[in-house]
Amino acid sequence: MTISISRTPKSLGYRMPAEWENQESVWISWPHNEETWPNRIEEVENSYVQFVKALHYGQKVKILAADEKIKQKAVSKLKNAGIKLSQIIFCQIKNVDAWIRDYGPTFLVNDKTRQKAMLKWNFNAWGNKYADLKEDFVIPLEMNKIMKLPVFEPEIVLEGGSIEVNGTGTLLTTEQCLLNKNRNPHLNKNEIENYLKDYLKVSNIIWLKEGIAGDDTDGHIDDIARFVNQNTVVCAFEDDKNDENYEILKENYEILKKMKDETGEKLNVVKLPMPGFVGDEERRYPASYTNFYIGNEAVAVPVFGHKNDAKALEILQNLFPSRKIVGIDCKAMVYGFGALHCGSQQEPKI
C-alpha cells in the first residue's frame, strides 16, 4: 500500500543523499525497446552486462524486467558473464524504455529516524516528445508495491537526470531544462526553486545554462556537471573551438568557477574532456564522460572509443581513489540518447 504524504520531505527531515553515499542497491531497467536502439539492442545489452558486472560486487542490482522472456534473456547473459546471481534481484514490472533515472523515483533518507522514502515526480517523456514512452510514468508506484515506502508526490514534471546534489544542501541544474515551457509552464524560477528546496532539502541552487549538443532532454545536468564530493564538481569541457559544444561548456565552466557550496566555500571545479563527435550522417548523439554512475566500490564510466577515454578515466580515478574506475563501451547505448547514469537510479542504504 502506498502511503502518500501531504507534508514536504524537508519539514519531516528527509533529504536526497549524494550518489557516493552508501547504497543498498542500484536500479536498472533491462533494455528491450528496438525503437530506442534500432539494430543495436544486442550491443546495448552487452553494455548493461558490463555495467552490472562492475557494480554488483559492492551492492545489490535490482533489475526491472518487462516480462518473463526478457528476464530469462537477462539471466542468461548475466550468468554467462560470471555475475553472481545472488547479488541480482529481478522485479517483473512492465516498462517501455530503459531510462529509469528519468521516470523512476528519487530516493530520500531521514538521518534521524533512519527511514527511507520515495519521491515520485511527474514524467511527461522529456517535454511531451515521445507519446509512447509516457506509460513509464507509473513505474515508481509499481516499484513501491514491492518496496512499501512512504511516497511524496510534488506533482511537478521533473526527471532525475536534470538534478545533481552533493547531499549537504547544494543542487546543480540547468535553465534549459527546468525552466523549459514544455515541463512546468505555470511555474517561474523562484517557484521551481521552492519545490527543489522543499522536496530535496537543498538550500543552495546553482543554475547552469545549456546542455550538450544532441541531447533530447533539453539539457540534463548529468551530461555536463557532476559532484564527486561535497565541494568538487567535474565539468565537461570541450577543447576544440570548432566543436558546437565549445561555447556552451565554456560558459557553464565559467559559471561554476564563480560558485560556492552551501557553506560559502568556492567550488573546486575539475575539467573533464569530451569524447568529440559521436553520431552518424543524420545527427549527433549526447556522448559525455560525466554520465558516469558512482557505486559503492566502483565508478562505471561511459567510453566511446575516443582518444580522450583514457584521460577521462585517469581524472576520475584520481578523484575516486578508493573506488575502481571501470570504462563501459557506450557507443551503441548513446544512440538511444543516454548512457550509464541515465539508465540507473541509486537506492540509498539506511
C-alpha contacts under 8 A as a table, 3 or more apart, distances in Angstrom:
res1	aa1	res2	aa2	distance
1	M	144	N	7.97
1	M	145	K	6.42
1	M	148	K	6.24
2	T	141	L	7.49
2	T	144	N	6.88
2	T	145	K	7.19
2	T	148	K	6.28
2	T	149	L	6.93
2	T	150	P	6.57
2	T	151	V	6.63
3	I	148	K	7.92
3	I	149	L	7.07
3	I	150	P	4.87
3	I	151	V	5.77
4	S	150	P	6.26
4	S	151	V	4.94
4	S	152	F	5.92
4	S	153	E	7.27
5	I	8	T	7.60
5	I	150	P	7.10
5	I	151	V	6.30
5	I	152	F	5.55
5	I	153	E	7.63
6	S	152	F	7.38
7	R	11	S	6.78
7	R	12	L	7.33
8	T	11	S	5.38
8	T	12	L	6.62
8	T	152	F	7.34
8	T	198	D	5.88
8	T	199	Y	5.93
9	P	12	L	5.15
9	P	13	G	6.15
9	P	14	Y	4.84
9	P	15	R	6.92
9	P	152	F	7.24
9	P	198	D	6.43
9	P	199	Y	5.18
9	P	200	L	6.98
9	P	201	K	7.20
10	K	13	G	5.08
10	K	14	Y	5.41
10	K	15	R	6.66
10	K	197	K	7.49
10	K	198	D	5.15
10	K	199	Y	5.98
10	K	200	L	6.82
10	K	201	K	5.02
11	S	14	Y	7.65
11	S	198	D	7.48
12	L	110	N	7.98
13	G	110	N	5.58
13	G	111	D	7.54
13	G	112	K	7.57
14	Y	108	L	5.94
14	Y	109	V	5.21
14	Y	110	N	4.36
14	Y	111	D	7.35
14	Y	117	A	7.91
14	Y	200	L	7.43
14	Y	201	K	6.90
15	R	108	L	5.30
15	R	109	V	5.57
15	R	110	N	6.49
15	R	167	G	7.38
15	R	199	Y	7.56
15	R	200	L	5.14
15	R	201	K	4.99
15	R	202	V	7.72
16	M	106	T	7.64
16	M	107	F	6.55
16	M	108	L	4.67
16	M	109	V	6.45
16	M	165	V	7.43
16	M	167	G	6.08
16	M	200	L	5.22
16	M	201	K	6.95
17	P	21	E	6.63
17	P	108	L	6.70
17	P	109	V	6.93
17	P	165	V	7.37
17	P	166	N	7.22
17	P	167	G	4.36
17	P	168	T	7.71
17	P	348	P	7.40
18	A	21	E	5.64
18	A	165	V	5.77
18	A	166	N	4.95
18	A	167	G	4.28
18	A	168	T	7.95
19	E	22	N	7.99
19	E	166	N	7.92
19	E	294	I	6.11
19	E	295	G	7.64
19	E	346	Q	6.84
20	W	23	Q	7.95
20	W	228	V	7.49
20	W	229	N	7.68
20	W	294	I	5.76
20	W	295	G	6.75
20	W	296	N	6.95
21	E	296	N	7.71
21	E	348	P	7.19
22	N	296	N	6.21
22	N	348	P	6.04
22	N	349	K	5.66
23	Q	26	V	7.45
23	Q	59	Q	6.93
23	Q	295	G	7.36
23	Q	296	N	6.35
23	Q	346	Q	6.70
23	Q	347	E	5.72
23	Q	348	P	4.10
23	Q	349	K	4.65
24	E	59	Q	6.19
24	E	60	K	6.53
24	E	346	Q	7.98
24	E	347	E	5.64
24	E	348	P	5.22
24	E	349	K	4.35
24	E	350	I	7.91
25	S	59	Q	5.30
25	S	60	K	4.50
25	S	61	V	5.40
25	S	62	K	6.62
25	S	346	Q	6.29
25	S	347	E	5.25
25	S	348	P	7.01
25	S	349	K	7.79
26	V	59	Q	7.37
26	V	60	K	6.56
26	V	61	V	5.05
26	V	62	K	6.07
26	V	295	G	7.79
26	V	344	S	6.53
26	V	345	Q	5.70
26	V	346	Q	4.64
26	V	347	E	5.86
27	W	61	V	6.05
27	W	62	K	4.72
27	W	63	I	5.85
27	W	64	L	7.58
27	W	100	I	7.69
27	W	344	S	5.51
27	W	345	Q	5.08
27	W	346	Q	6.26
27	W	347	E	7.19
28	I	61	V	7.53
28	I	62	K	6.35
28	I	63	I	5.01
28	I	64	L	6.23
28	I	98	A	7.35
28	I	100	I	6.34
28	I	343	G	6.01
28	I	344	S	4.80
28	I	345	Q	6.70
29	S	63	I	5.48
29	S	64	L	4.49
29	S	65	A	6.35
29	S	95	N	7.65
29	S	97	D	7.62
29	S	98	A	4.94
29	S	99	W	7.22
29	S	100	I	6.34
29	S	343	G	7.09
29	S	344	S	7.65
30	W	45	E	7.66
30	W	48	Y	7.72
30	W	63	I	6.39
30	W	64	L	6.06
30	W	65	A	5.70
30	W	66	A	7.73
30	W	70	I	7.62
30	W	74	A	7.29
30	W	98	A	6.34
31	P	41	I	7.29
31	P	44	V	7.27
31	P	45	E	6.39
31	P	97	D	6.95
31	P	98	A	5.31
32	H	41	I	6.77
32	H	70	I	7.40
32	H	97	D	7.44
32	H	98	A	7.70
33	N	36	T	5.49
33	N	37	W	6.76
33	N	41	I	7.58
33	N	96	V	6.73
33	N	97	D	6.12
33	N	98	A	7.86
34	E	37	W	5.10
34	E	38	P	5.10
34	E	39	N	7.20
34	E	40	R	7.80
34	E	41	I	6.36
35	E	38	P	5.48
36	T	97	D	7.52
36	T	335	Y	7.73
36	T	336	G	5.11
37	W	40	R	5.16
37	W	41	I	5.59
37	W	44	V	7.89
37	W	332	A	7.73
37	W	333	M	7.49
37	W	335	Y	6.45
37	W	336	G	5.61
38	P	41	I	6.86
39	N	42	E	7.86
40	R	43	E	5.42
40	R	44	V	6.27
40	R	332	A	6.21
41	I	44	V	5.03
41	I	45	E	6.10
42	E	45	E	5.14
42	E	46	N	6.34
43	E	46	N	5.09
43	E	47	S	6.42
43	E	332	A	6.21
43	E	333	M	7.73
44	V	47	S	5.05
44	V	48	Y	6.35
44	V	330	C	7.56
44	V	332	A	5.84
44	V	333	M	5.26
45	E	48	Y	4.99
45	E	49	V	6.24
46	N	49	V	5.01
46	N	50	Q	6.42
47	S	50	Q	5.16
47	S	51	F	6.13
47	S	328	I	6.42
47	S	329	D	6.19
47	S	330	C	6.56
47	S	333	M	7.52
48	Y	51	F	4.82
48	Y	52	V	6.10
49	V	52	V	5.21
49	V	53	K	6.09
49	V	77	K	6.99
49	V	78	L	6.03
49	V	81	A	7.33
50	Q	53	K	4.92
50	Q	54	A	6.13
50	Q	328	I	6.60
51	F	54	A	5.26
51	F	55	L	6.50
51	F	300	A	6.63
51	F	328	I	6.65
51	F	340	L	7.67
52	V	55	L	5.31
52	V	56	H	5.74
52	V	61	V	6.99
52	V	83	I	7.99
53	K	56	H	5.57
53	K	57	Y	7.42
53	K	78	L	8.00
53	K	81	A	7.75
53	K	83	I	6.01
54	A	57	Y	7.08
54	A	298	A	6.46
54	A	299	V	7.93
54	A	300	A	6.72
54	A	326	V	6.69
55	L	58	G	5.98
55	L	59	Q	6.65
55	L	61	V	7.68
55	L	295	G	6.05
55	L	296	N	7.56
55	L	297	E	7.04
55	L	298	A	5.96
55	L	299	V	7.77
55	L	300	A	7.53
56	H	59	Q	5.24
56	H	60	K	5.86
56	H	61	V	6.11
56	H	83	I	7.71
56	H	84	K	7.79
56	H	87	Q	6.19
56	H	88	I	7.65
57	Y	87	Q	7.76
57	Y	297	E	7.37
58	G	295	G	7.28
58	G	296	N	5.39
58	G	297	E	5.18
58	G	298	A	7.55
59	Q	87	Q	7.12
59	Q	295	G	7.70
59	Q	296	N	6.61
60	K	87	Q	4.90
60	K	88	I	5.85
60	K	89	I	7.21
61	V	87	Q	6.28
61	V	88	I	4.93
61	V	89	I	6.19
62	K	88	I	5.95
62	K	89	I	4.69
62	K	90	F	5.80
62	K	91	C	7.12
63	I	88	I	7.32
63	I	89	I	6.18
63	I	90	F	4.85
63	I	91	C	6.00
64	L	90	F	6.06
64	L	91	C	4.91
64	L	92	Q	5.76
64	L	93	I	5.78
64	L	94	K	7.83
64	L	95	N	7.69
65	A	68	E	7.19
65	A	70	I	5.98
65	A	71	K	5.25
65	A	90	F	6.72
65	A	91	C	6.10
65	A	92	Q	4.82
65	A	93	I	5.90
65	A	94	K	6.92
65	A	95	N	7.56
66	A	70	I	6.46
66	A	71	K	7.48
66	A	92	Q	5.79
66	A	93	I	5.24
66	A	94	K	4.08
66	A	95	N	5.31
66	A	96	V	7.69
67	D	70	I	5.49
67	D	71	K	6.31
67	D	92	Q	5.96
67	D	93	I	7.14
67	D	94	K	6.59
68	E	71	K	4.95
68	E	72	Q	6.16
68	E	92	Q	7.21
69	K	72	Q	5.24
69	K	73	K	6.28
70	I	73	K	5.10
70	I	74	A	6.21
71	K	74	A	5.12
71	K	75	V	6.13
71	K	90	F	7.44
71	K	92	Q	7.68
72	Q	75	V	4.98
72	Q	76	S	6.16
73	K	76	S	5.24
73	K	77	K	6.36
74	A	77	K	5.19
74	A	78	L	6.08
75	V	78	L	5.20
75	V	79	K	5.98
75	V	85	L	7.94
76	S	79	K	5.20
76	S	80	N	6.13
77	K	80	N	5.16
77	K	81	A	6.34
78	L	81	A	5.14
78	L	82	G	6.64
78	L	83	I	5.47
78	L	85	L	7.62
79	K	82	G	5.27
79	K	83	I	5.55
79	K	84	K	7.33
79	K	85	L	7.09
80	N	83	I	7.52
84	K	87	Q	5.76
84	K	88	I	7.33
85	L	88	I	5.01
85	L	89	I	7.95
86	S	89	I	7.75
93	I	139	I	7.58
93	I	142	E	7.01
93	I	143	M	7.62
95	N	98	A	7.54
95	N	135	E	7.64
95	N	136	D	5.87
95	N	139	I	7.32
96	V	132	D	7.86
96	V	133	L	6.05
96	V	135	E	7.04
96	V	136	D	6.28
97	D	100	I	7.84
97	D	133	L	6.68
97	D	136	D	7.39
98	A	343	G	5.94
99	W	102	D	5.91
99	W	103	Y	6.88
99	W	338	G	7.60
99	W	342	C	5.43
99	W	343	G	4.53
99	W	344	S	7.17
100	I	103	Y	5.26
100	I	104	G	4.81
100	I	342	C	6.78
100	I	343	G	5.42
100	I	344	S	5.77
100	I	345	Q	6.54
101	R	104	G	5.61
101	R	105	P	7.71
101	R	159	E	7.10
101	R	160	G	5.12
101	R	161	G	5.99
101	R	341	H	7.01
101	R	342	C	5.05
101	R	343	G	5.77
101	R	344	S	5.34
101	R	345	Q	5.20
102	D	123	F	7.50
102	D	158	L	7.73
102	D	159	E	4.21
102	D	160	G	4.59
102	D	161	G	5.80
102	D	342	C	6.95
103	Y	121	W	7.80
103	Y	122	N	7.94
103	Y	123	F	5.75
103	Y	136	D	6.21
103	Y	137	F	5.96
103	Y	139	I	7.19
103	Y	140	P	7.56
103	Y	159	E	6.37
103	Y	160	G	7.36
104	G	120	K	7.45
104	G	137	F	7.92
104	G	139	I	6.30
104	G	140	P	5.30
104	G	160	G	7.59
104	G	345	Q	7.40
105	P	118	M	6.06
105	P	119	L	5.47
105	P	120	K	5.12
105	P	121	W	7.06
105	P	140	P	5.27
105	P	160	G	7.80
105	P	345	Q	7.93
106	T	118	M	5.98
106	T	119	L	5.00
106	T	120	K	6.75
106	T	160	G	6.81
106	T	345	Q	7.68
107	F	116	K	7.09
107	F	117	A	5.90
107	F	118	M	4.81
107	F	119	L	6.06
107	F	346	Q	7.55
107	F	347	E	6.08
107	F	348	P	7.01
108	L	116	K	5.69
108	L	117	A	5.09
108	L	118	M	6.06
108	L	119	L	7.09
108	L	200	L	7.65
108	L	348	P	7.72
109	V	114	R	7.00
109	V	115	Q	5.83
109	V	116	K	4.53
109	V	117	A	6.25
109	V	348	P	7.45
109	V	350	I	7.14
110	N	113	T	5.67
110	N	114	R	5.42
110	N	115	Q	5.20
110	N	116	K	6.32
111	D	114	R	5.19
111	D	115	Q	7.27
111	D	350	I	7.84
112	K	115	Q	7.99
114	R	350	I	5.64
115	Q	350	I	6.71
116	K	149	L	6.87
116	K	150	P	7.68
116	K	348	P	7.94
116	K	350	I	6.97
117	A	149	L	5.34
117	A	150	P	5.03
117	A	151	V	5.98
117	A	152	F	7.62
118	M	149	L	6.28
118	M	150	P	6.18
118	M	151	V	4.78
118	M	152	F	6.25
119	L	151	V	5.74
119	L	152	F	4.84
119	L	153	E	6.08
119	L	154	P	7.90
119	L	199	Y	7.93
120	K	140	P	6.33
120	K	141	L	7.84
120	K	151	V	6.90
120	K	152	F	6.20
120	K	153	E	5.15
120	K	154	P	7.32
121	W	153	E	6.23
121	W	154	P	6.40
121	W	155	E	6.14
121	W	156	I	6.12
121	W	157	V	5.96
121	W	158	L	5.76
121	W	159	E	7.25
122	N	137	F	6.78
122	N	155	E	5.80
122	N	156	I	5.52
122	N	157	V	4.42
122	N	158	L	6.22
123	F	126	W	7.41
123	F	134	K	6.84
123	F	136	D	7.76
123	F	137	F	5.28
123	F	157	V	5.62
123	F	158	L	6.47
123	F	159	E	6.77
124	N	127	G	5.78
124	N	128	N	5.35
124	N	134	K	5.73
124	N	137	F	7.39
124	N	157	V	6.77
124	N	183	R	7.64
125	A	128	N	5.21
125	A	129	K	5.95
125	A	130	Y	5.63
125	A	131	A	7.07
125	A	133	L	6.00
125	A	134	K	5.35
126	W	129	K	5.91
126	W	130	Y	7.57
126	W	159	E	7.78
126	W	182	N	7.98
126	W	183	R	7.67
126	W	216	D	7.56
126	W	217	T	5.48
126	W	218	D	7.64
127	G	182	N	4.56
127	G	183	R	5.46
127	G	217	T	7.87
128	N	131	A	6.42
128	N	182	N	7.09
130	Y	133	L	5.55
130	Y	134	K	6.97
131	A	134	K	5.62
132	D	135	E	6.59
133	L	136	D	6.03
134	K	137	F	5.66
135	E	138	V	6.58
136	D	139	I	5.48
137	F	140	P	7.47
138	V	141	L	5.76
138	V	142	E	6.42
139	I	142	E	4.88
139	I	143	M	6.03
140	P	143	M	5.05
140	P	144	N	6.18
141	L	144	N	4.87
141	L	145	K	6.48
142	E	145	K	5.35
142	E	146	I	7.44
143	M	146	I	5.60
143	M	147	M	6.38
144	N	147	M	4.51
144	N	148	K	5.04
144	N	149	L	6.34
145	K	148	K	5.72
154	P	195	Y	7.52
154	P	199	Y	7.46
156	I	184	N	6.70
157	V	183	R	5.57
157	V	184	N	6.22
158	L	162	S	7.24
158	L	178	L	7.45
158	L	183	R	7.33
159	E	162	S	5.59
159	E	163	I	7.65
160	G	163	I	5.92
161	G	164	E	7.57
161	G	220	H	5.55
161	G	221	I	6.35
161	G	222	D	5.67
161	G	341	H	7.68
161	G	342	C	6.34
162	S	173	T	5.89
162	S	174	T	7.23
162	S	177	C	6.97
162	S	178	L	7.43
162	S	219	G	7.49
162	S	220	H	4.44
162	S	221	I	5.07
162	S	222	D	6.77
163	I	171	L	6.76
163	I	172	L	5.89
163	I	173	T	5.13
163	I	220	H	7.58
163	I	221	I	6.17
163	I	222	D	7.52
164	E	171	L	5.54
164	E	172	L	5.08
164	E	173	T	6.64
164	E	221	I	6.88
164	E	222	D	7.16
164	E	226	R	6.52
164	E	227	F	7.16
165	V	168	T	7.80
165	V	169	G	7.36
165	V	170	T	5.73
165	V	171	L	4.43
165	V	172	L	6.36
165	V	227	F	6.97
166	N	169	G	6.69
166	N	170	T	5.74
166	N	171	L	6.72
166	N	227	F	6.05
166	N	228	V	7.98
166	N	229	N	6.65
166	N	230	Q	5.07
166	N	231	N	7.71
167	G	170	T	7.12
167	G	230	Q	7.30
168	T	202	V	7.27
168	T	230	Q	7.14
168	T	262	E	7.53
169	G	201	K	6.63
169	G	202	V	4.07
169	G	203	S	5.17
169	G	204	N	5.97
169	G	261	D	7.88
169	G	262	E	5.76
170	T	202	V	5.66
170	T	203	S	6.26
170	T	204	N	4.62
170	T	205	I	5.80
170	T	206	I	7.45
170	T	261	D	6.02
170	T	262	E	5.69
171	L	202	V	6.56
171	L	204	N	6.27
171	L	205	I	4.87
171	L	206	I	6.09
172	L	205	I	6.09
172	L	206	I	4.92
172	L	207	W	6.16
172	L	208	L	7.35
172	L	221	I	7.07
172	L	225	A	7.82
173	T	177	C	7.91
173	T	178	L	7.41
173	T	205	I	7.66
173	T	206	I	6.45
173	T	207	W	5.29
173	T	208	L	6.11
173	T	220	H	7.44
173	T	221	I	5.49
174	T	177	C	5.63
174	T	178	L	6.28
174	T	179	L	7.93
174	T	207	W	5.17
174	T	208	L	4.58
174	T	209	K	5.29
174	T	210	E	6.22
174	T	211	G	7.41
174	T	219	G	6.50
174	T	220	H	6.94
174	T	221	I	6.29
175	E	178	L	5.51
175	E	179	L	5.16
175	E	180	N	7.25
175	E	207	W	6.16
175	E	208	L	6.29
175	E	209	K	5.27
175	E	210	E	6.80
176	Q	179	L	6.00
176	Q	180	N	5.80
176	Q	209	K	6.10
176	Q	210	E	5.30
176	Q	211	G	7.23
176	Q	218	D	5.87
176	Q	219	G	5.68
177	C	180	N	5.20
177	C	183	R	7.89
177	C	210	E	7.96
177	C	217	T	7.26
177	C	218	D	4.99
177	C	219	G	5.37
177	C	220	H	6.52
178	L	183	R	7.05
178	L	184	N	7.87
178	L	192	I	7.78
179	L	183	R	7.50
179	L	184	N	7.46
179	L	185	P	7.93
179	L	188	N	7.34
179	L	189	K	6.59
180	N	183	R	5.78
180	N	184	N	7.21
180	N	185	P	7.30
180	N	218	D	7.82
181	K	184	N	5.94
181	K	185	P	4.51
182	N	185	P	6.58
184	N	187	L	5.66
185	P	188	N	7.68
187	L	191	E	5.76
187	L	192	I	6.29
188	N	191	E	5.33
188	N	192	I	6.28
189	K	192	I	5.18
189	K	193	E	6.18
190	N	193	E	5.05
190	N	194	N	6.30
191	E	194	N	5.07
191	E	195	Y	6.51
192	I	195	Y	5.15
192	I	196	L	6.41
193	E	196	L	5.08
193	E	197	K	6.15
193	E	205	I	7.39
194	N	197	K	5.05
194	N	198	D	6.02
195	Y	198	D	5.16
195	Y	199	Y	5.87
196	L	199	Y	5.40
196	L	200	L	5.52
196	L	201	K	7.16
196	L	202	V	6.75
197	K	200	L	5.63
197	K	201	K	4.93
197	K	202	V	4.70
197	K	203	S	5.91
198	D	201	K	5.57
198	D	202	V	7.54
202	V	205	I	7.34
203	S	262	E	6.81
204	N	261	D	6.97
204	N	262	E	5.46
206	I	259	M	7.44
208	L	252	N	5.57
208	L	255	I	6.87
208	L	256	L	7.78
209	K	248	I	7.73
209	K	251	E	7.64
209	K	252	N	6.35
210	E	218	D	7.80
210	E	219	G	5.46
210	E	248	I	6.32
210	E	252	N	7.67
211	G	215	D	6.96
211	G	218	D	6.73
211	G	219	G	3.58
211	G	220	H	6.05
211	G	221	I	6.87
211	G	223	D	7.03
211	G	224	I	6.44
211	G	248	I	7.30
211	G	249	L	7.92
212	I	215	D	5.92
212	I	219	G	6.48
212	I	223	D	7.02
212	I	224	I	7.06
212	I	245	N	6.01
212	I	248	I	7.21
212	I	249	L	7.59
212	I	286	P	6.45
213	A	244	E	6.93
213	A	245	N	6.20
213	A	284	R	7.07
213	A	285	Y	7.34
213	A	286	P	6.29
214	G	283	R	7.28
214	G	284	R	5.09
214	G	285	Y	4.63
214	G	286	P	4.87
214	G	337	F	7.78
215	D	218	D	6.24
215	D	219	G	6.35
215	D	220	H	7.74
215	D	285	Y	6.66
215	D	286	P	4.97
215	D	337	F	6.52
216	D	219	G	7.63
216	D	337	F	6.76
217	T	220	H	5.98
219	G	223	D	7.79
220	H	223	D	6.09
220	H	224	I	7.52
221	I	224	I	5.32
221	I	225	A	5.82
221	I	226	R	7.46
222	D	225	A	5.94
222	D	226	R	6.25
222	D	290	T	6.16
222	D	291	N	5.47
222	D	341	H	7.24
222	D	342	C	7.95
223	D	236	A	7.52
223	D	286	P	7.55
223	D	287	A	7.71
223	D	288	S	5.63
223	D	289	Y	7.43
223	D	290	T	5.33
223	D	291	N	5.34
224	I	235	C	5.84
224	I	236	A	4.97
224	I	249	L	7.51
224	I	288	S	7.37
224	I	290	T	6.12
225	A	233	V	6.50
225	A	234	V	5.59
225	A	235	C	4.44
225	A	236	A	6.16
225	A	290	T	6.44
226	R	233	V	5.40
226	R	234	V	5.39
226	R	235	C	6.74
226	R	290	T	6.52
227	F	230	Q	6.90
227	F	231	N	7.45
227	F	232	T	5.78
227	F	233	V	4.35
227	F	234	V	6.37
228	V	231	N	7.92
228	V	232	T	5.73
228	V	233	V	5.90
228	V	234	V	6.97
228	V	319	L	7.06
228	V	320	F	7.74
229	N	232	T	5.28
229	N	233	V	7.38
230	Q	261	D	7.91
231	N	261	D	6.42
231	N	265	E	7.70
231	N	266	K	7.71
231	N	267	L	5.32
231	N	268	N	6.03
232	T	267	L	5.85
232	T	268	N	4.57
232	T	269	V	5.85
232	T	270	V	7.36
233	V	267	L	7.04
233	V	268	N	6.24
233	V	269	V	4.97
233	V	270	V	6.15
234	V	269	V	5.88
234	V	270	V	4.69
234	V	271	K	5.77
234	V	272	L	6.03
234	V	290	T	7.41
235	C	252	N	7.97
235	C	253	Y	6.39
235	C	269	V	6.71
235	C	270	V	6.00
235	C	271	K	5.01
235	C	272	L	5.60
235	C	290	T	7.51
236	A	249	L	6.51
236	A	253	Y	7.90
236	A	271	K	5.99
236	A	272	L	4.79
236	A	273	P	5.84
236	A	274	M	6.27
236	A	288	S	7.31
236	A	289	Y	7.53
236	A	290	T	6.60
237	F	246	Y	7.23
237	F	249	L	5.46
237	F	250	K	6.57
237	F	253	Y	7.39
237	F	271	K	5.80
237	F	272	L	5.78
237	F	273	P	5.18
237	F	274	M	6.09
238	E	241	K	7.51
238	E	243	D	7.39
238	E	245	N	6.35
238	E	246	Y	5.02
238	E	249	L	6.61
238	E	250	K	7.52
238	E	273	P	6.04
238	E	274	M	5.56
238	E	276	G	7.95
239	D	246	Y	6.75
239	D	273	P	7.50
240	D	243	D	5.45
240	D	246	Y	6.46
241	K	244	E	7.93
241	K	246	Y	5.52
241	K	247	E	7.71
242	N	246	Y	7.11
243	D	246	Y	5.48
243	D	276	G	7.91
244	E	247	E	7.09
244	E	248	I	7.73
245	N	248	I	5.32
245	N	249	L	5.97
246	Y	249	L	5.57
246	Y	250	K	6.03
247	E	250	K	5.05
247	E	251	E	6.13
248	I	251	E	5.44
248	I	252	N	6.52
249	L	252	N	5.05
249	L	253	Y	6.06
250	K	253	Y	5.09
250	K	254	E	6.20
251	E	254	E	5.17
251	E	255	I	6.28
252	N	255	I	5.12
252	N	256	L	6.28
253	Y	256	L	5.16
253	Y	257	K	6.24
253	Y	269	V	7.83
254	E	257	K	5.13
254	E	258	K	6.73
255	I	258	K	5.49
255	I	259	M	6.60
256	L	259	M	5.06
256	L	267	L	7.19
256	L	269	V	6.89
257	K	266	K	7.70
257	K	267	L	6.75
257	K	268	N	7.65
257	K	269	V	6.37
258	K	266	K	7.24
258	K	267	L	7.84
259	M	266	K	5.94
259	M	267	L	6.08
260	K	263	T	7.55
260	K	264	G	5.29
260	K	265	E	5.13
260	K	266	K	4.12
260	K	267	L	5.20
261	D	264	G	5.43
261	D	265	E	5.50
261	D	266	K	6.34
261	D	267	L	6.18
262	E	265	E	7.44
272	L	289	Y	7.34
272	L	290	T	7.51
272	L	312	A	6.13
272	L	315	I	7.32
273	P	289	Y	7.55
273	P	308	N	6.61
273	P	311	K	7.63
273	P	312	A	6.34
274	M	287	A	7.80
274	M	288	S	5.89
274	M	289	Y	6.65
274	M	308	N	6.97
275	P	278	V	7.53
275	P	287	A	6.74
275	P	288	S	6.43
275	P	289	Y	7.32
275	P	303	V	7.91
275	P	304	F	6.74
275	P	306	H	5.70
275	P	307	K	7.56
275	P	308	N	5.86
275	P	309	D	6.95
276	G	287	A	7.92
276	G	306	H	7.46
277	F	284	R	6.69
277	F	285	Y	7.85
277	F	287	A	7.80
278	V	284	R	5.91
278	V	285	Y	5.78
278	V	286	P	7.56
278	V	287	A	6.33
278	V	304	F	7.77
278	V	331	K	7.66
279	G	282	E	7.64
279	G	283	R	5.80
279	G	284	R	4.40
279	G	285	Y	5.33
279	G	335	Y	7.53
280	D	283	R	5.64
280	D	284	R	6.57
285	Y	334	V	6.33
285	Y	335	Y	6.15
285	Y	337	F	6.14
286	P	334	V	6.60
286	P	337	F	6.00
286	P	338	G	6.85
287	A	304	F	7.74
287	A	334	V	6.31
287	A	338	G	7.74
287	A	339	A	7.80
288	S	291	N	5.98
288	S	302	P	7.49
289	Y	292	F	6.41
289	Y	301	V	6.43
289	Y	302	P	5.75
289	Y	303	V	6.82
289	Y	312	A	6.84
290	T	301	V	7.74
291	N	301	V	6.96
291	N	302	P	6.68
291	N	339	A	6.20
291	N	340	L	6.05
291	N	341	H	5.06
291	N	342	C	7.21
292	F	299	V	6.82
292	F	300	A	5.58
292	F	301	V	4.41
292	F	302	P	6.17
292	F	339	A	7.90
292	F	340	L	5.85
292	F	341	H	5.38
293	Y	299	V	5.61
293	Y	300	A	5.26
293	Y	301	V	6.64
293	Y	340	L	6.30
293	Y	341	H	5.19
293	Y	344	S	7.69
294	I	298	A	6.50
294	I	299	V	4.50
294	I	300	A	6.64
295	G	298	A	5.10
295	G	299	V	5.57
295	G	300	A	7.58
296	N	323	R	7.58
297	E	322	S	7.55
297	E	323	R	4.98
297	E	324	K	6.37
298	A	323	R	4.85
298	A	324	K	4.49
298	A	325	I	5.77
298	A	326	V	6.91
299	V	323	R	6.52
299	V	324	K	6.14
299	V	325	I	4.91
299	V	326	V	6.11
300	A	325	I	6.16
300	A	326	V	4.90
300	A	327	G	5.97
300	A	328	I	6.58
300	A	340	L	7.42
301	V	313	L	7.39
301	V	325	I	7.12
301	V	326	V	5.99
301	V	327	G	4.81
301	V	328	I	5.85
301	V	340	L	7.23
302	P	327	G	5.80
302	P	328	I	4.99
302	P	329	D	5.96
302	P	330	C	5.41
302	P	339	A	6.67
302	P	340	L	6.47
303	V	306	H	7.45
303	V	309	D	5.63
303	V	327	G	5.78
303	V	328	I	5.69
303	V	329	D	5.02
303	V	330	C	5.77
303	V	331	K	7.27
304	F	309	D	6.90
304	F	329	D	5.93
304	F	330	C	5.88
304	F	331	K	5.08
305	G	309	D	6.74
305	G	329	D	7.58
305	G	331	K	7.62
306	H	309	D	5.51
307	K	310	A	6.80
307	K	311	K	7.77
308	N	311	K	5.07
308	N	312	A	6.11
309	D	312	A	5.33
309	D	313	L	6.30
310	A	313	L	5.15
310	A	314	E	6.14
311	K	314	E	5.14
311	K	315	I	6.28
312	A	315	I	5.22
312	A	316	L	6.30
313	L	316	L	5.23
313	L	317	Q	6.06
313	L	325	I	6.67
313	L	326	V	7.80
313	L	327	G	7.11
314	E	317	Q	5.05
314	E	318	N	6.35
315	I	318	N	5.33
315	I	319	L	6.51
316	L	319	L	4.94
316	L	320	F	6.07
316	L	325	I	7.15
317	Q	320	F	5.06
317	Q	321	P	5.76
317	Q	323	R	7.55
317	Q	324	K	7.24
317	Q	325	I	5.79
318	N	321	P	5.56
320	F	323	R	5.49
320	F	324	K	7.73
320	F	325	I	7.85
321	P	324	K	7.68
329	D	332	A	7.84
330	C	333	M	4.87
330	C	334	V	5.98
330	C	339	A	6.42
330	C	340	L	7.90
331	K	334	V	5.76
331	K	335	Y	7.23
332	A	335	Y	5.58
332	A	336	G	7.80
333	M	336	G	5.77
333	M	337	F	7.51
333	M	338	G	6.55
333	M	339	A	5.87
334	V	337	F	4.96
334	V	338	G	4.84
334	V	339	A	5.49
335	Y	338	G	7.29
338	G	341	H	7.86
338	G	342	C	5.59
338	G	343	G	7.29
339	A	342	C	5.47
339	A	343	G	6.30
340	L	343	G	5.17
340	L	344	S	6.46
341	H	344	S	5.38
341	H	345	Q	7.49
342	C	345	Q	8.00
